[in-house]
Amino acid sequence: MRSDTARRRPTKKRRKKKSGFGCFIFVVVLIVILAAGGFAAYKYLTANNYDNESGFERFADRYFSANVESDDIGDVQTEYNYGEYASSAIQYPEIGLENVDARISQLIQDEQQSFRSKYGNSGDGKVAQLICCDTYKGDQGTGSVVVKTAVQEADDKGDLQQVSNTVKTFTFNTENGAEVFSLMAFEPGYRDQLADFFKSKGFEKAAAADVDYDRFALNGKDAIFYFDAGQVEDMDSLTEIKVKNGDVENVFRDEIDSRGLDPSKPMVAITFDDGPKKGTTNRILDALEKNGAVATFFELGENVENCSDSEEYLKRMEKLNCEIGSHSYNHPNLFQISDAAIKEQNDKTDEAIESRLGKKPTVYRPPYGNGNEKTTEIFGKPGILWSVDTLDWKSRNAASVVEQIKGSGNLDGKVILMHSIYDSSAEATEQILPWLQSQGYQTVTVSELLMYKYNEDPSATKFYGYNYFYLD
Ligand code: ZN
């Protein structure tokens, strides 16, 4: 069965070009030629064919006007490159954001490159590459560009027939041009939810585990997903499936990350264990706020209960976009206690945090780093170790902590371990944040790091050990 949520990319003319003027000129030219009795000329104009440079431009224009859907989020540019054998034409938007325009240009260049290397400049007959872009505005400050590439080859009669049709997509924050990846646009676990939805619509193939849902555009409140030929039932060409915001539960985020993170640039996650502690925790939060930075706090349930300011601290962390994790209730070695005791460590800490913050911690870190798949299963949340140890608990010296971090090489993708119970660590935080910024690092929470640097679902109950947080 086929649902109205999916449609085949038309290869024939679907709708008239929006530009009234161009259309008007075209019609006038057509009428004049017809009036002159030029039946041959008429055929020449409408056949899917061309013989020379101007013919190719008309041919490409007809294709673009039939195939481009646009929310008008940029000036449209058109370029033609005619050749006796291989010709290409591109139509693309100029968004006016440097990084976005560079990305669109790169996507187009990649397509042109692969076309040239496949077809060269000479051969029998004719071959044309046509690249155009759909543009969409999302409701939450996003823009999407869908780069569509078609290749057409001349058949025996000289008419061009489509031989391939592919799509690449790019969604970005319209304020700063930072890319919006699928995990920023959709809730963790979105893939399973979408697979169920596609299955319910009869698209078993699109629900298969090896089909990725990375190509999408956000259109108003809805999303459009793109699939290659053969990835959706009955569809022998490129297919798009529209998913309305109300169609699937727990897929669309209420708010798309507005922190403007750019996953293509360096990211580091600073983490603080063993708090909260009156005064010191607040000093760290002041430094984070002052520098527009974030961190992850792995708190002890016992300290949350005993610190009279913990509710204020937890709420402030949340307000500053920090992440709150569990570090157990009272810091036992999890390898030396029973499963039931481990569970109690988790439950009591969850309760202490939830009763003050209104939500449970999202991640956990086992005391002394002594955790594994089993303790993670019992905690029921991702287990996070670290890749840069500042030894702040040992040195109790801000300068030494700062040197440890500066001397750790490339910090992109790394998790830094500190403790929020020492004044020296708070002082080190005040010093290191401006330095990280000057080096081009974005500070992120551990869940953000998992999503943006490692393409991991941050809600998955998985253990990320000592060897994990290294990109190289
Ligand atoms: Zn600890």
Residues whose N, C-alpha, C, O or C-beta is under 5 A from the ligand:
A	BS01	ZN	D273 D274 P367 Y368
